[in-house]
């Protein structure tokens, strides 16, 4: 089972957040039918989101969104997760399959691209507005980019190791580790950590050889690591989509467009871009949207302005796409 562990070196110099995300990434790859390269990029991003949740968030209801767009053929990646261990995400072009690198490894950096940014959005529910910060990508390999974000945006020196290993076209091993310098960490500890990381090599090679826990101990050799997690936190790919949310999405279509869906297709299929779940919506449910009588639409073009159930797309005094001033009920 996918899980996350937290630790701290005995001298308090280095914080460790480590995760085995093999099952989680395998589920995501299956749901989105990705190629190995796209799956590796998605898996690294999902894993990084799990790790960042335990670095950046404090409240149990907070969420962190990681968005990566490097201008490459993959088209971008987005993942969202929280302290509960649930994470979801997708790639824009899951069928991306560039040639292997010269060393025979998947070219994740080439697929992601290097001319873009990494953005982290923290949603502080139930209080406060979302806070977003971004920095330029360093390599498109994701691990180095997350480390660069933490160093430049958060001023936290960090080593970030991420990996997804495919065997026979399926996910065999996936995981990630963040090693973070605590305030006033001595130079000797940072030098030792840097040497350990440099000598360690690939995270998935280490996990395949010895497992996650032994790999972390190797990365923190000479530092007397103490685990802070009595029980590993379970991780899973989990979406918050539902039948009701799928139906609500049809509110953005005009009643005429919804009726055409019924006439031409006998209903409507809604596909969640976060998880790939497909839902079939029957005609009676579609027609019931209009029967609720809570939609406020433009009298000229039929665009949705407001729904009393909570959807607000336009505000009083704004101008509709057709040029008519928006007038909402008081």
Secondary structure, DSSP 8 states (H G I E B T S, - for coil): --EEEEEEETTS-EEEEEEE-HHHHHHHHHHHT--HHHHHHHHHHHHHHHHHHHHH--STT-EEEEEEE-SSTT--EEEEEETTSEEEEEES-TT------TTSS--HHHHH-SSSEEEEEEE-TTSS--EEEEEE-SSSSSHHHHHHHHHHTS---EEEEEEEEEETTEEEEEEEEEEEE-TT--HHHHHHHHHHHHHH--HHHHHHHH-HHHHHHHHTTTS-EEE--SS-EE-EE-----HHHHHHHGGGS-HHHHHHHHHHHSSEEEE-TTT--EEEE-HHHHHHHHHT--EEE-TTT--EEEETTS-B-S-TT-B-TTS-B-----
